[in-house]
Amino acid sequence: MREFAIFTDGDVDIPKKFQTEVIFLPQYYYFEENMVYGDEQVLSREAFFEKLGRQRAYTAGVNPSLVHDRFENALKAGKDILCITVSSGLSGSYNTICMEAAQLKEVYPGSCIEVIDSLSATLGSGFLCMDAIEMRKAGKSLEATAEEIRRRVKLIDIYFVVDDFKYLVQGGRVSPAVGKIGDMLNIKLILTMKEGRIEPYKKNRGLNAALRNIRNIVSRGQTAHVGTIYVGSTEMFRQMQSNVPSGYEADLNLIVSSHVGPNTTGVAIEWAAERPFM
């Protein structure tokens, strides 16, 4: 049985203790077209949000040439590949990676490359990467691991509490009129992912009500993993942690952060057996 490498992309967040077990394929963001960040050039979280407060950020998926090179390096080392990507409903990276995988399979016909659409993002997809790491350590084959990860895709949920409509308006996810009314009425929006796309889940009058709703969601079923997500507000993150006991935490990547802004926090859930009715 051949060893396999685990890859993921820059829209996926993994707790620090697991990060060295995964090879990342960066995604990109920019404010001006002549300066692209995400690979060799990066911004600190503080500098990123300072810029984002003044102008919109634009994002781009993985670089096909970089995907090709990093995959080929693994294949030349005698390894097969498992790549777990951000939802294809959020990014074109899944399709790009599939295209590069297909080309490399022709060049290396004895190799196996499995690319899995997580239908999630950030720590939700990260939990699937963690599962793959544990299965690899347990001696499972690539084929068995990929089959089990595809089953677990349906067990992942992710929720964000957004405290400021500015960035949702800026990114075109809500209209300026809705954003203005939401801010005036102290509406805190919970976002979730459904069939691989970000959708509003529930509007709440105030942050405490939103956090109580998140706590109620987590309590509806048996969980395998629960993790809290830091974006830019330490206060919101701590409030989420006090409402939702979790075993993991991660910082939201700047690609996804550009769509929700710093005044956000989130929770990712991997259900143990079946996803409760929401």
Secondary structure as GFF3:
##gff-version 3
##sequence-region A 1 278
A	DSSP	beta_strand	4	9	.	.	.	ID=ss1
A	DSSP	three_ten_helix	16	21	.	.	.	ID=ss2
A	DSSP	beta_strand	23	25	.	.	.	ID=ss3
A	DSSP	beta_strand	28	32	.	.	.	ID=ss4
A	DSSP	beta_strand	35	37	.	.	.	ID=ss5
A	DSSP	alpha_helix	45	52	.	.	.	ID=ss6
A	DSSP	beta_strand	58	60	.	.	.	ID=ss7
A	DSSP	alpha_helix	64	76	.	.	.	ID=ss8
A	DSSP	beta_strand	80	85	.	.	.	ID=ss9
A	DSSP	alpha_helix	93	107	.	.	.	ID=ss10
A	DSSP	beta_strand	113	117	.	.	.	ID=ss11
A	DSSP	alpha_helix	122	137	.	.	.	ID=ss12
A	DSSP	alpha_helix	142	152	.	.	.	ID=ss13
A	DSSP	three_ten_helix	153	155	.	.	.	ID=ss14
A	DSSP	beta_strand	156	162	.	.	.	ID=ss15
A	DSSP	alpha_helix	166	170	.	.	.	ID=ss16
A	DSSP	alpha_helix	176	184	.	.	.	ID=ss17
A	DSSP	beta_strand	187	194	.	.	.	ID=ss18
A	DSSP	beta_strand	197	205	.	.	.	ID=ss19
A	DSSP	alpha_helix	207	218	.	.	.	ID=ss20
A	DSSP	beta_strand	223	230	.	.	.	ID=ss21
A	DSSP	alpha_helix	234	243	.	.	.	ID=ss22
A	DSSP	beta_strand	248	251	.	.	.	ID=ss23
A	DSSP	alpha_helix	254	260	.	.	.	ID=ss24
A	DSSP	beta_strand	264	271	.	.	.	ID=ss25
###
